């Protein structure tokens, strides 16, 4: 962990320790010495981190190594070709269009890791095996394209069009994006930290499917390629203990420790490998380090005093970055020269030999043995920490430099250096254009490439869209929710739980449902599911719960269906993605139904929701306890009024804000139909509320309006002077306002339930676009205009911020006046909060009178309601 802050041992005392350990090994063997060290680690306390991290050396001893299988020369050749084409893609793209971007250095550092995986470990899917799932690091995408070019999966023109996706024949996306390349990429990973957490929950979901009998027992392994700088993202390490607690034997992380992030060192004053080793080991993972290449083996063997190991450990990452850019003479002086014994150790090495001492992540044999050790370990998750150099191969044009992450271009000299470094058969004139190079199909390296992927089951990355239609229940199967509750009160959250319970009993889709909650089941009234279908646990329930005598006790089961994820919205969202992509990943269509505090959805894990859209996930997100005035006792941090507006920014998300149980039933059945019978790649976001009130029955003609975003719940007597809209529980405020306007002011109003402002807006935008692009055709009429054809003003209230509905003004013939809950939440009663945010029936009445120009009546209404017209705006009050 860098230079020790404590006083070092005296040389004589340290020598005594070395002699004692050597004597112990000689008399009783390595196992006894290891046991003693383990005992010491368990008792030394203050230096626990260093003890857990272990020595700064390769985990696989030289004497335990297996030879690299296959033809090492051909593998070296293939790796060189992939490196060249990956570099050429980025250089050519930026030569043609400055600023198009791309990354050379990440893949340059990790190429050996990827090639060893591709040639020996990563299995494709066949009829006999599920294959492995690889979460490729986003910045290394050019390397994957370059290999696919050699394999014949991508052609030269596609490589020319790297990051030029709108060209006529299409191009290659910047990073892994299944939305853009649905038959190539499986997982979106470039948003830092999202790949690792998804990988953990993907591995767990495999076991969930197996334990529930939906997938056959299998040996599919999930591999996550991770950058060392990426480990600072909380999502990267958030689920480490879950992986070890579940003892996932099918999960391997490979952390490319090139010691650099975008701006400079990851840990200039420390050692990232040791830090990560301690973090992963402390979380219960097996840690495998591959730090030193074979060139160091002889030096370490001759280091009988342990001084070389000591020097390796005391050199911090900032030192190693410096060593990567300096000469062998510099290494001799500043690394070995610290101690006379080490200077003597390399006295017979030339400066050139010292400069060629490689890091373990660039040594195919070392990497192969690390991978093999990981695969052979079947007692839980494994992490491989591989030390590399960022920009490896770029030499003085970018290797190991702080600017290397942003390196996009190489001049002629840089290209010639790279060409010569890796033996690419191009002459100096050809090199200037950075051409792609692929040997003839009958070349030995091409035959080897094809043979290895055949042996492993096919190409990676690869995604196989697999539309499987489920038999979705018809709407009348939810008839009880269409009939209403009469005088009994119920919230939409309660209705959701009952709908879910009904669907779980359905013979066709019940087993495909995946209820997900982040430790809020009791809050949402879902705890009845614990006993009914159980909480998933691979080991079952090995204890008697304290509430075992209760009807709704906490029941864990190996075949449990509920994923109760604990207090981790990110983890629950990763489970949503794993379930929502199961149709493409596992060929088993699953229906995730994730219910959460709405405030902690799009606001807290919006990046993961965006990734779910990119991944073409399907399923339901339920923003429960929604509303800035309906979740009345929780205060500022819990009250959501902006989730729907954020939801509108995720293209595949269809969002709804129902007021009644029958609307909820229509929406859920429609989502099931579209996503699982018709295979539309959508995500439904539905807000649920905890306010209970009588639930009316659905009128015969309401279903289409519910789906499209607007339907009339009370017609006006005669022509309406004003249209009142409400969303969610605030629809009841619109109904109350209509009563007041009719009784006190003789103003006729109709009342509408706006179930989806976002659907109305998207539909209106689409119609407007068609009108512009087809000027000679009859203009399509959006649903909004079909329902509101006159120029009477519209007043709309909701528990969301006003901007959600403001966007609709441009598409209405009359004016629109949106009331919304702009501002921080407060803890108060429903009525007080709605008065505070000016979204209640009184506010609607005043606004309607103002919109109609009845200013004297508006003033009267203000005075009668004791509204202070000079009160501060609730936005910042």
Number of C-alpha atoms within 10 A of each C-alpha: 20 19 14 9 6 6 6 10 9 9 8 9 11 14 14 12 11 15 13 13 18 15 13 17 15 11 11 10 12 14 11 14 19 14 11 14 14 13 11 13 17 12 11 10 10 8 10 16 18 16 19 19 20 18 16 22 17 19 20 18 11 14 6 9 15 13 12 16 11 12 10 13 10 16 21 15 17 20 19 21 25 27 28 26 24 28 28 27 28 25 26 22 22 19 15 10 11 12 10 15 18 25 27 33 29 27 27 26 25 29 24 25 23 21 23 21 17 20 22 18 19 25 26 22 19 11 7 8 14 19 23 22 25 24 25 26 28 25 22 27 23 31 27 21 25 28 25 18 21 25 18 14 12 15 14 16 12 19 25 19 20 23 22 19 15 10 10 8 10 14 19 23 20 21 22 29 23 23 22 18 16 19 14 20 25 28 32 26 28 21 16 21 22 23 27 30 25 29 29 31 26 26 24 23 20 26 23 22 21 16 21 17 12 17 15 13 12 14 13 20 23 25 24 24 24 24 27 23 22 23 19 13 14 14 19 21 19 17 21 21 16 17 24 22 14 15 19 25 23 27 27 27 23 23 25 28 27 30 25 30 20 12 12 18 21 22 20 17 15 19 22 26 27 23 17 20 26 21 18 22 21 17 17 19 25 20 24 23 27 29 24 23 22 17 16 16 14 10 15 17 11 11 15 12 14 14 15 21 16 12 17 16 19 17 17 19 24 19 16 21 22 14 18 22 18 14 15 21 16 17 19 21 12 14 20 22 15 12 15 9 15 18 16 12 16 16 12 9 13 12 16 11 13 18 19 13 16 19 21 27 29 25 20 21 21 29 27 26 23 27 23 16 18 24 17 10 14 14 13 19 29 29 24 25 29 27 27 30 28 29 27 24 24 24 16 13 20 22 23 31 23 17 17 24 23 16 21 23 22 24 13 15 13 19 23 20 19 23 23 15 13 16 13 17 13 15 11 14 10 11 21 16 15 24 17 21 18 17 12 11 13 9 11 12 21 19 14 18 19 17 14 18 20 13 12 21 20 18 21 24 22 19 18 16 16 15 17 15 13 18 14 22 17 13 17 12 14 19 14 15 25 23 15 19 16 10 10 11 14 19 19 28 26 20 20 24 18 18 19 19 17 13 21 21 11 16 12 13 19 17 17 21 20 23 23 26 26 20 17 19 19 13 13 21 14 22 20 17 24 23 17 15 18 23 26 23 21 20 13 15 15 8 8 10 13 9 11 11 9 10 11 16 17 19 23 24 21 18 20 23 27 25 23 21 20 12 12 17 20 26 23 24 29 27 27 33 27 29 31 29 28 23 21 21 24 19 16 19 24 26 26 27 22 23 29 27 23 28 22 20 25 22 15 13 19 19 17 26 25 18 27 29 24 23 26 25 28 34 28 27 24 25 26 27 27 31 30 33 33 24 26 25 15 16 16 14 12 22 26 31 25 25 24 26 19 13 23 19 12 19 12 21 25 20 26 29 31 28 24 29 30 27 24 27 26 23 25 22 19 20 24 24 20 16 23 25 17 15 16 16 19 22 25 22 27 24 26 32 27 20 19 14 16 15 23 18 18 19 12 7 10 16 19 11 20 24 21 21 24 26 22 20 17 14 14 18 11 9 12 17 19 26 25 29 28 27 27 27 27 25 28 20 24 32 21 17 23 25 18 17 21 14 11 10 13 11 19 19 27 21 27 23 30 31 30 25 25 26 22 24 24 15 18 22 16 14 17 17 13 15 16 11 10 11 9 8 10 9 14 13 14 19 19 22 14 9 13 16 11 16 14 20 21 24 24 29 31 30 30 27 25 21 15 23 25 17 15 21 15 13 17 18 15 15 17 22 20 23 26 26 27 20 17 18 25 21 17 17 14 17 14 15 21 25 16 20 24 22 28 28 25 23 24 27 26 22 23 27 21 15 19 14 11 14 14 11 16 19 15 12 18 17 12 10 11 9 16 9 10 6 9 10 13 14 13 8 9
